Amino acid sequence: KEKNFLYKIITGNETWVLYDNP
């Protein structure tokens, strides 16, 4: 889930869970 963590940093929101795709 490294990409998810990066996405959360970029967006600054908890919406990173939506990026939980392979």
N, CA, C and O of each residue as an XYZ file, in Angstrom:
88
protein
N       0.837     -1.202      0.000
C       0.000      0.000      0.000
C       0.873      1.254      0.000
O       0.495      2.272      0.579
N       2.016      1.186     -0.634
C       2.918      2.337     -0.684
C       2.307      3.435     -1.543
O       2.399      4.616     -1.206
N       1.686      3.051     -2.645
C       1.059      4.035     -3.536
C      -0.085      4.743     -2.817
O      -0.304      5.941     -2.995
N      -0.804      3.984     -2.011
C      -1.919      4.562     -1.256
C      -1.423      5.642     -0.310
O      -2.045      6.694     -0.159
N      -0.284      5.360      0.327
C       0.282      6.308      1.282
C       0.729      7.570      0.565
O       0.530      8.678      1.063
N       1.333      7.403     -0.601
C       1.791      8.551     -1.385
C       0.601      9.386     -1.835
O       0.653     10.616     -1.826
N      -0.477      8.705     -2.230
C      -1.675      9.401     -2.697
C      -2.275     10.234     -1.573
O      -2.761     11.342     -1.801
N      -2.238      9.691     -0.358
C      -2.790     10.398      0.796
C      -1.971     11.649      1.077
O      -2.518     12.682      1.464
N      -0.673     11.556      0.884
C       0.201     12.710      1.119
C      -0.081     13.800      0.085
O      -0.155     14.983      0.420
N      -0.238     13.388     -1.170
C      -0.478     14.343     -2.257
C      -1.825     15.048     -2.075
O      -1.922     16.268     -2.203
N      -2.853     14.263     -1.778
C      -4.199     14.821     -1.634
C      -4.390     15.449     -0.260
O      -5.096     16.447     -0.118
N      -3.754     14.858      0.754
C      -3.898     15.370      2.112
C      -5.243     14.989      2.699
O      -5.671     15.544      3.711
N      -5.909     14.034      2.054
C      -7.220     13.598      2.535
C      -7.213     12.098      2.796
O      -6.298     11.382      2.391
N      -8.256     11.641      3.482
C      -8.344     10.215      3.792
C      -8.953      9.450      2.614
O      -9.338      8.289      2.753
N      -9.036     10.109      1.456
C      -9.648      9.479      0.285
C      -8.675      8.533     -0.401
O      -8.970      8.003     -1.473
N      -7.494      8.316      0.226
C      -6.486      7.449     -0.368
C      -6.974      6.003     -0.468
O      -6.431      5.206     -1.233
N      -8.012      5.674      0.317
C      -8.548      4.320      0.302
C      -9.148      4.016     -1.067
O      -9.206      2.858     -1.481
N      -9.591      5.054     -1.763
C     -10.174      4.876     -3.090
C      -9.099      4.486     -4.090
O      -9.397      3.983     -5.173
N      -7.827      4.724     -3.714
C      -6.709      4.420     -4.598
C      -6.176      3.017     -4.323
O      -5.093      2.654     -4.780
N      -6.957      2.224     -3.562
C      -6.536      0.879     -3.194
C      -6.820     -0.097     -4.326
O      -7.546     -1.075     -4.147
N      -6.235      0.178     -5.510
C      -6.413     -0.690     -6.673
C      -5.073     -1.261     -7.106
O      -4.052     -0.582     -7.000
N      -5.059     -2.490     -7.589
C      -3.828     -3.165     -8.003
C      -3.225     -2.551     -9.254
O      -2.186     -3.009     -9.728
